[in-house]
Amino acid sequence: MSGDSKRFYVNEHLTPDNKHLLKKAKGLAIDTGFKYVLSTTGAVSISVLSIYLQTLCRLKDLKRLFPRLATL
């Protein structure tokens, strides 16, 4: 291809439930010291280290990881 190369960005579409889950996970990550919260292929993952990611499917998974936080 000839011509100028230009960057473009693609935003991943998340369902409303996954958007809510990602928002809650990011809030908990700040409060509890988790380093990574990311969304790939529609799944939300959270991790302290870059080598171990815990995939979250629903709010129940956050409650399982943080049992003391009953107000999710």
mmCIF file of the N, C-alpha and C atoms, coordinates in Angstrom:
data_MODEL
# 
_entry.id   MODEL 
# 
loop_
_atom_site.group_PDB 
_atom_site.id 
_atom_site.type_symbol 
_atom_site.label_atom_id 
_atom_site.label_alt_id 
_atom_site.label_comp_id 
_atom_site.label_asym_id 
_atom_site.label_entity_id 
_atom_site.label_seq_id 
_atom_site.pdbx_PDB_ins_code 
_atom_site.Cartn_x 
_atom_site.Cartn_y 
_atom_site.Cartn_z 
_atom_site.occupancy 
_atom_site.B_iso_or_equiv 
_atom_site.pdbx_formal_charge 
_atom_site.auth_seq_id 
_atom_site.auth_comp_id 
_atom_site.auth_asym_id 
_atom_site.auth_atom_id 
_atom_site.pdbx_PDB_model_num 
ATOM 1   N N  . MET A 1 1  ? 0.838   -1.184  0.000  1.00 0.00 ? 1  MET A N  1 
ATOM 2   C CA . MET A 1 1  ? 0.000   0.000   0.000  1.00 0.00 ? 1  MET A CA 1 
ATOM 3   C C  . MET A 1 1  ? 0.877   1.240   0.000  1.00 0.00 ? 1  MET A C  1 
ATOM 4   N N  . SER A 1 2  ? 0.486   2.172   -0.757 1.00 0.00 ? 2  SER A N  1 
ATOM 5   C CA . SER A 1 2  ? 1.225   3.426   -0.794 1.00 0.00 ? 2  SER A CA 1 
ATOM 6   C C  . SER A 1 2  ? 0.400   4.512   -0.111 1.00 0.00 ? 2  SER A C  1 
ATOM 7   N N  . GLY A 1 3  ? 1.063   5.589   0.183  1.00 0.00 ? 3  GLY A N  1 
ATOM 8   C CA . GLY A 1 3  ? 0.361   6.696   0.824  1.00 0.00 ? 3  GLY A CA 1 
ATOM 9   C C  . GLY A 1 3  ? 0.766   6.847   2.277  1.00 0.00 ? 3  GLY A C  1 
ATOM 10  N N  . ASP A 1 4  ? 0.161   7.800   2.918  1.00 0.00 ? 4  ASP A N  1 
ATOM 11  C CA . ASP A 1 4  ? 0.473   8.068   4.324  1.00 0.00 ? 4  ASP A CA 1 
ATOM 12  C C  . ASP A 1 4  ? -0.131  6.992   5.210  1.00 0.00 ? 4  ASP A C  1 
ATOM 13  N N  . SER A 1 5  ? 0.650   6.577   6.186  1.00 0.00 ? 5  SER A N  1 
ATOM 14  C CA . SER A 1 5  ? 0.103   5.628   7.161  1.00 0.00 ? 5  SER A CA 1 
ATOM 15  C C  . SER A 1 5  ? -0.502  6.425   8.311  1.00 0.00 ? 5  SER A C  1 
ATOM 16  N N  . LYS A 1 6  ? -1.666  6.027   8.725  1.00 0.00 ? 6  LYS A N  1 
ATOM 17  C CA . LYS A 1 6  ? -2.360  6.711   9.809  1.00 0.00 ? 6  LYS A CA 1 
ATOM 18  C C  . LYS A 1 6  ? -2.768  5.679   10.847 1.00 0.00 ? 6  LYS A C  1 
ATOM 19  N N  . ARG A 1 7  ? -2.685  6.056   12.093 1.00 0.00 ? 7  ARG A N  1 
ATOM 20  C CA . ARG A 1 7  ? -3.116  5.180   13.181 1.00 0.00 ? 7  ARG A CA 1 
ATOM 21  C C  . ARG A 1 7  ? -4.625  5.246   13.323 1.00 0.00 ? 7  ARG A C  1 
ATOM 22  N N  . PHE A 1 8  ? -5.195  4.127   13.722 1.00 0.00 ? 8  PHE A N  1 
ATOM 23  C CA . PHE A 1 8  ? -6.603  4.127   14.065 1.00 0.00 ? 8  PHE A CA 1 
ATOM 24  C C  . PHE A 1 8  ? -6.790  3.216   15.271 1.00 0.00 ? 8  PHE A C  1 
ATOM 25  N N  . TYR A 1 9  ? -7.787  3.469   16.054 1.00 0.00 ? 9  TYR A N  1 
ATOM 26  C CA . TYR A 1 9  ? -8.036  2.745   17.292 1.00 0.00 ? 9  TYR A CA 1 
ATOM 27  C C  . TYR A 1 9  ? -9.404  2.089   17.215 1.00 0.00 ? 9  TYR A C  1 
ATOM 28  N N  . VAL A 1 10 ? -9.482  0.914   17.771 1.00 0.00 ? 10 VAL A N  1 
ATOM 29  C CA . VAL A 1 10 ? -10.734 0.162   17.791 1.00 0.00 ? 10 VAL A CA 1 
ATOM 30  C C  . VAL A 1 10 ? -11.148 -0.008  19.240 1.00 0.00 ? 10 VAL A C  1 
ATOM 31  N N  . ASN A 1 11 ? -12.334 0.441   19.559 1.00 0.00 ? 11 ASN A N  1 
ATOM 32  C CA . ASN A 1 11 ? -12.879 0.236   20.897 1.00 0.00 ? 11 ASN A CA 1 
ATOM 33  C C  . ASN A 1 11 ? -13.659 -1.061  20.922 1.00 0.00 ? 11 ASN A C  1 
ATOM 34  N N  . GLU A 1 12 ? -13.427 -1.841  21.947 1.00 0.00 ? 12 GLU A N  1 
ATOM 35  C CA . GLU A 1 12 ? -14.152 -3.090  22.088 1.00 0.00 ? 12 GLU A CA 1 
ATOM 36  C C  . GLU A 1 12 ? -15.551 -2.795  22.619 1.00 0.00 ? 12 GLU A C  1 
ATOM 37  N N  . HIS A 1 13 ? -16.548 -3.387  22.019 1.00 0.00 ? 13 HIS A N  1 
ATOM 38  C CA . HIS A 1 13 ? -17.917 -3.190  22.475 1.00 0.00 ? 13 HIS A CA 1 
ATOM 39  C C  . HIS A 1 13 ? -18.190 -4.141  23.633 1.00 0.00 ? 13 HIS A C  1 
ATOM 40  N N  . LEU A 1 14 ? -18.676 -3.597  24.736 1.00 0.00 ? 14 LEU A N  1 
ATOM 41  C CA . LEU A 1 14 ? -19.051 -4.404  25.894 1.00 0.00 ? 14 LEU A CA 1 
ATOM 42  C C  . LEU A 1 14 ? -20.548 -4.309  26.106 1.00 0.00 ? 14 LEU A C  1 
ATOM 43  N N  . THR A 1 15 ? -21.127 -5.384  26.586 1.00 0.00 ? 15 THR A N  1 
ATOM 44  C CA . THR A 1 15 ? -22.541 -5.356  26.942 1.00 0.00 ? 15 THR A CA 1 
ATOM 45  C C  . THR A 1 15 ? -22.714 -4.449  28.158 1.00 0.00 ? 15 THR A C  1 
ATOM 46  N N  . PRO A 1 16 ? -23.908 -3.969  28.421 1.00 0.00 ? 16 PRO A N  1 
ATOM 47  C CA . PRO A 1 16 ? -24.122 -3.129  29.608 1.00 0.00 ? 16 PRO A CA 1 
ATOM 48  C C  . PRO A 1 16 ? -23.700 -3.842  30.913 1.00 0.00 ? 16 PRO A C  1 
ATOM 49  N N  . ASP A 1 17 ? -23.944 -5.143  31.005 1.00 0.00 ? 17 ASP A N  1 
ATOM 50  C CA . ASP A 1 17 ? -23.529 -5.882  32.207 1.00 0.00 ? 17 ASP A CA 1 
ATOM 51  C C  . ASP A 1 17 ? -22.016 -5.904  32.346 1.00 0.00 ? 17 ASP A C  1 
ATOM 52  N N  . ASN A 1 18 ? -21.302 -6.129  31.247 1.00 0.00 ? 18 ASN A N  1 
ATOM 53  C CA . ASN A 1 18 ? -19.843 -6.157  31.304 1.00 0.00 ? 18 ASN A CA 1 
ATOM 54  C C  . ASN A 1 18 ? -19.255 -4.776  31.551 1.00 0.00 ? 18 ASN A C  1 
ATOM 55  N N  . LYS A 1 19 ? -19.911 -3.729  31.050 1.00 0.00 ? 19 LYS A N  1 
ATOM 56  C CA . LYS A 1 19 ? -19.469 -2.369  31.351 1.00 0.00 ? 19 LYS A CA 1 
ATOM 57  C C  . LYS A 1 19 ? -19.570 -2.103  32.849 1.00 0.00 ? 19 LYS A C  1 
ATOM 58  N N  . HIS A 1 20 ? -20.677 -2.534  33.442 1.00 0.00 ? 20 HIS A N  1 
ATOM 59  C CA . HIS A 1 20 ? -20.878 -2.363  34.886 1.00 0.00 ? 20 HIS A CA 1 
ATOM 60  C C  . HIS A 1 20 ? -19.842 -3.174  35.667 1.00 0.00 ? 20 HIS A C  1 
ATOM 61  N N  . LEU A 1 21 ? -19.587 -4.402  35.231 1.00 0.00 ? 21 LEU A N  1 
ATOM 62  C CA . LEU A 1 21 ? -18.596 -5.256  35.879 1.00 0.00 ? 21 LEU A CA 1 
ATOM 63  C C  . LEU A 1 21 ? -17.202 -4.631  35.783 1.00 0.00 ? 21 LEU A C  1 
ATOM 64  N N  . LEU A 1 22 ? -16.838 -4.109  34.619 1.00 0.00 ? 22 LEU A N  1 
ATOM 65  C CA . LEU A 1 22 ? -15.532 -3.472  34.441 1.00 0.00 ? 22 LEU A CA 1 
ATOM 66  C C  . LEU A 1 22 ? -15.385 -2.258  35.345 1.00 0.00 ? 22 LEU A C  1 
ATOM 67  N N  . LYS A 1 23 ? -16.437 -1.460  35.461 1.00 0.00 ? 23 LYS A N  1 
ATOM 68  C CA . LYS A 1 23 ? -16.401 -0.277  36.326 1.00 0.00 ? 23 LYS A CA 1 
ATOM 69  C C  . LYS A 1 23 ? -16.202 -0.676  37.787 1.00 0.00 ? 23 LYS A C  1 
ATOM 70  N N  . LYS A 1 24 ? -16.944 -1.698  38.248 1.00 0.00 ? 24 LYS A N  1 
ATOM 71  C CA . LYS A 1 24 ? -16.806 -2.166  39.633 1.00 0.00 ? 24 LYS A CA 1 
ATOM 72  C C  . LYS A 1 24 ? -15.414 -2.730  39.867 1.00 0.00 ? 24 LYS A C  1 
ATOM 73  N N  . ALA A 1 25 ? -14.900 -3.503  38.912 1.00 0.00 ? 25 ALA A N  1 
ATOM 74  C CA . ALA A 1 25 ? -13.575 -4.110  39.051 1.00 0.00 ? 25 ALA A CA 1 
ATOM 75  C C  . ALA A 1 25 ? -12.485 -3.049  39.111 1.00 0.00 ? 25 ALA A C  1 
ATOM 76  N N  . LYS A 1 26 ? -12.605 -2.001  38.302 1.00 0.00 ? 26 LYS A N  1 
ATOM 77  C CA . LYS A 1 26 ? -11.617 -0.926  38.338 1.00 0.00 ? 26 LYS A CA 1 
ATOM 78  C C  . LYS A 1 26 ? -11.646 -0.198  39.674 1.00 0.00 ? 26 LYS A C  1 
ATOM 79  N N  . GLY A 1 27 ? -12.842 0.018   40.218 1.00 0.00 ? 27 GLY A N  1 
ATOM 80  C CA . GLY A 1 27 ? -12.953 0.652   41.534 1.00 0.00 ? 27 GLY A CA 1 
ATOM 81  C C  . GLY A 1 27 ? -12.324 -0.197  42.622 1.00 0.00 ? 27 GLY A C  1 
ATOM 82  N N  . LEU A 1 28 ? -12.573 -1.497  42.596 1.00 0.00 ? 28 LEU A N  1 
ATOM 83  C CA . LEU A 1 28 ? -11.980 -2.391  43.589 1.00 0.00 ? 28 LEU A CA 1 
ATOM 84  C C  . LEU A 1 28 ? -10.470 -2.496  43.416 1.00 0.00 ? 28 LEU A C  1 
ATOM 85  N N  . ALA A 1 29 ? -9.989  -2.441  42.201 1.00 0.00 ? 29 ALA A N  1 
ATOM 86  C CA . ALA A 1 29 ? -8.552  -2.527  41.956 1.00 0.00 ? 29 ALA A CA 1 
ATOM 87  C C  . ALA A 1 29 ? -7.824  -1.364  42.619 1.00 0.00 ? 29 ALA A C  1 
ATOM 88  N N  . ILE A 1 30 ? -8.405  -0.194  42.541 1.00 0.00 ? 30 ILE A N  1 
ATOM 89  C CA . ILE A 1 30 ? -7.796  0.968   43.185 1.00 0.00 ? 30 ILE A CA 1 
ATOM 90  C C  . ILE A 1 30 ? -7.789  0.794   44.704 1.00 0.00 ? 30 ILE A C  1 
ATOM 91  N N  . ASP A 1 31 ? -8.889  0.311   45.263 1.00 0.00 ? 31 ASP A N  1 
ATOM 92  C CA . ASP A 1 31 ? -9.014  0.172   46.714 1.00 0.00 ? 31 ASP A CA 1 
ATOM 93  C C  . ASP A 1 31 ? -8.181  -0.967  47.289 1.00 0.00 ? 31 ASP A C  1 
ATOM 94  N N  . THR A 1 32 ? -7.925  -2.025  46.504 1.00 0.00 ? 32 THR A N  1 
ATOM 95  C CA . THR A 1 32 ? -7.283  -3.225  47.047 1.00 0.00 ? 32 THR A CA 1 
ATOM 96  C C  . THR A 1 32 ? -5.886  -3.485  46.522 1.00 0.00 ? 32 THR A C  1 
ATOM 97  N N  . GLY A 1 33 ? -5.389  -2.657  45.630 1.00 0.00 ? 33 GLY A N  1 
ATOM 98  C CA . GLY A 1 33 ? -4.016  -2.801  45.165 1.00 0.00 ? 33 GLY A CA 1 
ATOM 99  C C  . GLY A 1 33 ? -3.825  -3.721  43.971 1.00 0.00 ? 33 GLY A C  1 
ATOM 100 N N  . PHE A 1 34 ? -4.886  -4.094  43.303 1.00 0.00 ? 34 PHE A N  1 
ATOM 101 C CA . PHE A 1 34 ? -4.721  -4.878  42.081 1.00 0.00 ? 34 PHE A CA 1 
ATOM 102 C C  . PHE A 1 34 ? -4.085  -3.982  41.035 1.00 0.00 ? 34 PHE A C  1 
ATOM 103 N N  . LYS A 1 35 ? -3.202  -4.552  40.226 1.00 0.00 ? 35 LYS A N  1 
ATOM 104 C CA . LYS A 1 35 ? -2.451  -3.749  39.275 1.00 0.00 ? 35 LYS A CA 1 
ATOM 105 C C  . LYS A 1 35 ? -3.115  -3.672  37.907 1.00 0.00 ? 35 LYS A C  1 
ATOM 106 N N  . TYR A 1 36 ? -3.751  -4.744  37.486 1.00 0.00 ? 36 TYR A N  1 
ATOM 107 C CA . TYR A 1 36 ? -4.305  -4.807  36.138 1.00 0.00 ? 36 TYR A CA 1 
ATOM 108 C C  . TYR A 1 36 ? -5.798  -5.106  36.163 1.00 0.00 ? 36 TYR A C  1 
ATOM 109 N N  . VAL A 1 37 ? -6.552  -4.340  35.422 1.00 0.00 ? 37 VAL A N  1 
ATOM 110 C CA . VAL A 1 37 ? -7.948  -4.644  35.120 1.00 0.00 ? 37 VAL A CA 1 
ATOM 111 C C  . VAL A 1 37 ? -8.089  -4.382  33.630 1.00 0.00 ? 37 VAL A C  1 
ATOM 112 N N  . LEU A 1 38 ? -8.476  -5.402  32.889 1.00 0.00 ? 38 LEU A N  1 
ATOM 113 C CA . LEU A 1 38 ? -8.564  -5.231  31.456 1.00 0.00 ? 38 LEU A CA 1 
ATOM 114 C C  . LEU A 1 38 ? -9.733  -6.002  30.879 1.00 0.00 ? 38 LEU A C  1 
ATOM 115 N N  . SER A 1 39 ? -10.077 -5.625  29.682 1.00 0.00 ? 39 SER A N  1 
ATOM 116 C CA . SER A 1 39 ? -11.168 -6.274  28.974 1.00 0.00 ? 39 SER A CA 1 
ATOM 117 C C  . SER A 1 39 ? -10.638 -6.750  27.629 1.00 0.00 ? 39 SER A C  1 
ATOM 118 N N  . THR A 1 40 ? -10.756 -8.046  27.382 1.00 0.00 ? 40 THR A N  1 
ATOM 119 C CA . THR A 1 40 ? -10.345 -8.597  26.093 1.00 0.00 ? 40 THR A CA 1 
ATOM 120 C C  . THR A 1 40 ? -11.413 -9.562  25.623 1.00 0.00 ? 40 THR A C  1 
ATOM 121 N N  . THR A 1 41 ? -11.741 -9.476  24.386 1.00 0.00 ? 41 THR A N  1 
ATOM 122 C CA . THR A 1 41 ? -12.765 -10.317 23.746 1.00 0.00 ? 41 THR A CA 1 
ATOM 123 C C  . THR A 1 41 ? -14.053 -10.388 24.556 1.00 0.00 ? 41 THR A C  1 
ATOM 124 N N  . GLY A 1 42 ? -14.420 -9.272  25.167 1.00 0.00 ? 42 GLY A N  1 
ATOM 125 C CA . GLY A 1 42 ? -15.673 -9.197  25.907 1.00 0.00 ? 42 GLY A CA 1 
ATOM 126 C C  . GLY A 1 42 ? -15.611 -9.716  27.323 1.00 0.00 ? 42 GLY A C  1 
ATOM 127 N N  . ALA A 1 43 ? -14.454 -10.202 27.780 1.00 0.00 ? 43 ALA A N  1 
ATOM 128 C CA . ALA A 1 43 ? -14.308 -10.713 29.142 1.00 0.00 ? 43 ALA A CA 1 
ATOM 129 C C  . ALA A 1 43 ? -13.489 -9.726  29.967 1.00 0.00 ? 43 ALA A C  1 
ATOM 130 N N  . VAL A 1 44 ? -13.820 -9.594  31.239 1.00 0.00 ? 44 VAL A N  1 
ATOM 131 C CA . VAL A 1 44 ? -13.118 -8.701  32.147 1.00 0.00 ? 44 VAL A CA 1 
ATOM 132 C C  . VAL A 1 44 ? -12.178 -9.545  32.994 1.00 0.00 ? 44 VAL A C  1 
ATOM 133 N N  . SER A 1 45 ? -10.909 -9.105  33.109 1.00 0.00 ? 45 SER A N  1 
ATOM 134 C CA . SER A 1 45 ? -9.914  -9.823  33.903 1.00 0.00 ? 45 SER A CA 1 
ATOM 135 C C  . SER A 1 45 ? -9.282  -8.863  34.892 1.00 0.00 ? 45 SER A C  1 
ATOM 136 N N  . ILE A 1 46 ? -8.844  -9.415  36.026 1.00 0.00 ? 46 ILE A N  1 
ATOM 137 C CA . ILE A 1 46 ? -8.222  -8.624  37.088 1.00 0.00 ? 46 ILE A CA 1 
ATOM 138 C C  . ILE A 1 46 ? -7.022  -9.400  37.611 1.00 0.00 ? 46 ILE A C  1 
ATOM 139 N N  . SER A 1 47 ? -5.936  -8.686  37.954 1.00 0.00 ? 47 SER A N  1 
ATOM 140 C CA . SER A 1 47 ? -4.721  -9.367  38.386 1.00 0.00 ? 47 SER A CA 1 
ATOM 141 C C  . SER A 1 47 ? -3.857  -8.455  39.232 1.00 0.00 ? 47 SER A C  1 
ATOM 142 N N  . VAL A 1 48 ? -3.108  -9.073  40.146 1.00 0.00 ? 48 VAL A N  1 
ATOM 143 C CA . VAL A 1 48 ? -2.095  -8.352  40.906 1.00 0.00 ? 48 VAL A CA 1 
ATOM 144 C C  . VAL A 1 48 ? -0.797  -8.362  40.109 1.00 0.00 ? 48 VAL A C  1 
ATOM 145 N N  . LEU A 1 49 ? -0.492  -9.486  39.504 1.00 0.00 ? 49 LEU A N  1 
ATOM 146 C CA . LEU A 1 49 ? 0.710   -9.646  38.690 1.00 0.00 ? 49 LEU A CA 1 
ATOM 147 C C  . LEU A 1 49 ? 0.308   -9.831  37.234 1.00 0.00 ? 49 LEU A C  1 
ATOM 148 N N  . SER A 1 50 ? 1.221   -9.545  36.350 1.00 0.00 ? 50 SER A N  1 
ATOM 149 C CA . SER A 1 50 ? 0.907   -9.686  34.929 1.00 0.00 ? 50 SER A CA 1 
ATOM 150 C C  . SER A 1 50 ? 0.864   -11.141 34.488 1.00 0.00 ? 50 SER A C  1 
ATOM 151 N N  . ILE A 1 51 ? 1.333   -12.076 35.338 1.00 0.00 ? 51 ILE A N  1 
ATOM 152 C CA . ILE A 1 51 ? 1.367   -13.478 34.923 1.00 0.00 ? 51 ILE A CA 1 
ATOM 153 C C  . ILE A 1 51 ? 0.110   -14.250 35.301 1.00 0.00 ? 51 ILE A C  1 
ATOM 154 N N  . TYR A 1 52 ? -0.716  -13.718 36.179 1.00 0.00 ? 52 TYR A N  1 
ATOM 155 C CA . TYR A 1 52 ? -1.916  -14.434 36.604 1.00 0.00 ? 52 TYR A CA 1 
ATOM 156 C C  . TYR A 1 52 ? -3.125  -13.524 36.471 1.00 0.00 ? 52 TYR A C  1 
ATOM 157 N N  . LEU A 1 53 ? -4.009  -13.865 35.574 1.00 0.00 ? 53 LEU A N  1 
ATOM 158 C CA . LEU A 1 53 ? -5.233  -13.091 35.392 1.00 0.00 ? 53 LEU A CA 1 
ATOM 159 C C  . LEU A 1 53 ? -6.425  -13.921 35.825 1.00 0.00 ? 53 LEU A C  1 
ATOM 160 N N  . GLN A 1 54 ? -7.287  -13.343 36.620 1.00 0.00 ? 54 GLN A N  1 
ATOM 161 C CA . GLN A 1 54 ? -8.539  -13.975 37.034 1.00 0.00 ? 54 GLN A CA 1 
ATOM 162 C C  . GLN A 1 54 ? -9.649  -13.382 36.186 1.00 0.00 ? 54 GLN A C  1 
ATOM 163 N N  . THR A 1 55 ? -10.303 -14.219 35.384 1.00 0.00 ? 55 THR A N  1 
ATOM 164 C CA . THR A 1 55 ? -11.376 -13.743 34.521 1.00 0.00 ? 55 THR A CA 1 
ATOM 165 C C  . THR A 1 55 ? -12.671 -13.643 35.306 1.00 0.00 ? 55 THR A C  1 
ATOM 166 N N  . LEU A 1 56 ? -13.350 -12.526 35.134 1.00 0.00 ? 56 LEU A N  1 
ATOM 167 C CA . LEU A 1 56 ? -14.608 -12.265 35.820 1.00 0.00 ? 56 LEU A CA 1 
ATOM 168 C C  . LEU A 1 56 ? -15.738 -12.353 34.812 1.00 0.00 ? 56 LEU A C  1 
ATOM 169 N N  . CYS A 1 57 ? -16.756 -13.106 35.142 1.00 0.00 ? 57 CYS A N  1 
ATOM 170 C CA . CYS A 1 57 ? -17.905 -13.238 34.240 1.00 0.00 ? 57 CYS A CA 1 
ATOM 171 C C  . CYS A 1 57 ? -19.112 -12.464 34.737 1.00 0.00 ? 57 CYS A C  1 
ATOM 172 N N  . ARG A 1 58 ? -19.237 -12.298 36.039 1.00 0.00 ? 58 ARG A N  1 
ATOM 173 C CA . ARG A 1 58 ? -20.378 -11.580 36.610 1.00 0.00 ? 58 ARG A CA 1 
ATOM 174 C C  . ARG A 1 58 ? -19.984 -10.984 37.960 1.00 0.00 ? 58 ARG A C  1 
ATOM 175 N N  . LEU A 1 59 ? -20.837 -10.162 38.525 1.00 0.00 ? 59 LEU A N  1 
ATOM 176 C CA . LEU A 1 59 ? -20.554 -9.535  39.817 1.00 0.00 ? 59 LEU A CA 1 
ATOM 177 C C  . LEU A 1 59 ? -20.318 -10.574 40.907 1.00 0.00 ? 59 LEU A C  1 
ATOM 178 N N  . LYS A 1 60 ? -20.942 -11.731 40.762 1.00 0.00 ? 60 LYS A N  1 
ATOM 179 C CA . LYS A 1 60 ? -20.754 -12.806 41.746 1.00 0.00 ? 60 LYS A CA 1 
ATOM 180 C C  . LYS A 1 60 ? -19.275 -13.203 41.844 1.00 0.00 ? 60 LYS A C  1 
ATOM 181 N N  . ASP A 1 61 ? -18.545 -13.123 40.730 1.00 0.00 ? 61 ASP A N  1 
ATOM 182 C CA . ASP A 1 61 ? -17.118 -13.450 40.740 1.00 0.00 ? 61 ASP A CA 1 
ATOM 183 C C  . ASP A 1 61 ? -16.320 -12.435 41.553 1.00 0.00 ? 61 ASP A C  1 
ATOM 184 N N  . LEU A 1 62 ? -16.713 -11.157 41.484 1.00 0.00 ? 62 LEU A N  1 
ATOM 185 C CA . LEU A 1 62 ? -16.054 -10.149 42.320 1.00 0.00 ? 62 LEU A CA 1 
ATOM 186 C C  . LEU A 1 62 ? -16.323 -10.407 43.791 1.00 0.00 ? 62 LEU A C  1 
ATOM 187 N N  . LYS A 1 63 ? -17.553 -10.801 44.120 1.00 0.00 ? 63 LYS A N  1 
ATOM 188 C CA . LYS A 1 63 ? -17.895 -11.094 45.513 1.00 0.00 ? 63 LYS A CA 1 
ATOM 189 C C  . LYS A 1 63 ? -17.115 -12.303 46.018 1.00 0.00 ? 63 LYS A C  1 
ATOM 190 N N  . ARG A 1 64 ? -16.840 -13.259 45.123 1.00 0.00 ? 64 ARG A N  1 
ATOM 191 C CA . ARG A 1 64 ? -16.056 -14.439 45.511 1.00 0.00 ? 64 ARG A CA 1 
ATOM 192 C C  . ARG A 1 64 ? -14.609 -14.038 45.783 1.00 0.00 ? 64 ARG A C  1 
ATOM 193 N N  . LEU A 1 65 ? -14.054 -13.132 44.981 1.00 0.00 ? 65 LEU A N  1 
ATOM 194 C CA . LEU A 1 65 ? -12.681 -12.680 45.183 1.00 0.00 ? 65 LEU A CA 1 
ATOM 195 C C  . LEU A 1 65 ? -12.541 -11.776 46.408 1.00 0.00 ? 65 LEU A C  1 
ATOM 196 N N  . PHE A 1 66 ? -13.583 -11.010 46.691 1.00 0.00 ? 66 PHE A N  1 
ATOM 197 C CA . PHE A 1 66 ? -13.579 -10.064 47.802 1.00 0.00 ? 66 PHE A CA 1 
ATOM 198 C C  . PHE A 1 66 ? -14.763 -10.340 48.713 1.00 0.00 ? 66 PHE A C  1 
ATOM 199 N N  . PRO A 1 67 ? -14.720 -11.398 49.521 1.00 0.00 ? 67 PRO A N  1 
ATOM 200 C CA . PRO A 1 67 ? -15.882 -11.769 50.332 1.00 0.00 ? 67 PRO A CA 1 
ATOM 201 C C  . PRO A 1 67 ? -16.267 -10.727 51.376 1.00 0.00 ? 67 PRO A C  1 
ATOM 202 N N  . ARG A 1 68 ? -15.322 -9.899  51.786 1.00 0.00 ? 68 ARG A N  1 
ATOM 203 C CA . ARG A 1 68 ? -15.632 -8.865  52.794 1.00 0.00 ? 68 ARG A CA 1 
ATOM 204 C C  . ARG A 1 68 ? -16.440 -7.725  52.207 1.00 0.00 ? 68 ARG A C  1 
ATOM 205 N N  . LEU A 1 69 ? -16.493 -7.631  50.898 1.00 0.00 ? 69 LEU A N  1 
ATOM 206 C CA . LEU A 1 69 ? -17.198 -6.539  50.247 1.00 0.00 ? 69 LEU A CA 1 
ATOM 207 C C  . LEU A 1 69 ? -18.579 -7.000  49.837 1.00 0.00 ? 69 LEU A C  1 
ATOM 208 N N  . ALA A 1 70 ? -19.492 -6.999  50.756 1.00 0.00 ? 70 ALA A N  1 
ATOM 209 C CA . ALA A 1 70 ? -20.838 -7.508  50.517 1.00 0.00 ? 70 ALA A CA 1 
ATOM 210 C C  . ALA A 1 70 ? -21.739 -6.468  49.850 1.00 0.00 ? 70 ALA A C  1 
ATOM 211 N N  . THR A 1 71 ? -21.248 -5.253  49.694 1.00 0.00 ? 71 THR A N  1 
ATOM 212 C CA . THR A 1 71 ? -22.101 -4.187  49.171 1.00 0.00 ? 71 THR A CA 1 
ATOM 213 C C  . THR A 1 71 ? -21.959 -3.983  47.664 1.00 0.00 ? 71 THR A C  1 
ATOM 214 N N  . LEU A 1 72 ? -21.511 -4.976  46.946 1.00 0.00 ? 72 LEU A N  1 
ATOM 215 C CA . LEU A 1 72 ? -21.358 -4.826  45.485 1.00 0.00 ? 72 LEU A CA 1 
ATOM 216 C C  . LEU A 1 72 ? -22.693 -4.832  44.798 1.00 0.00 ? 72 LEU A C  1 
# 
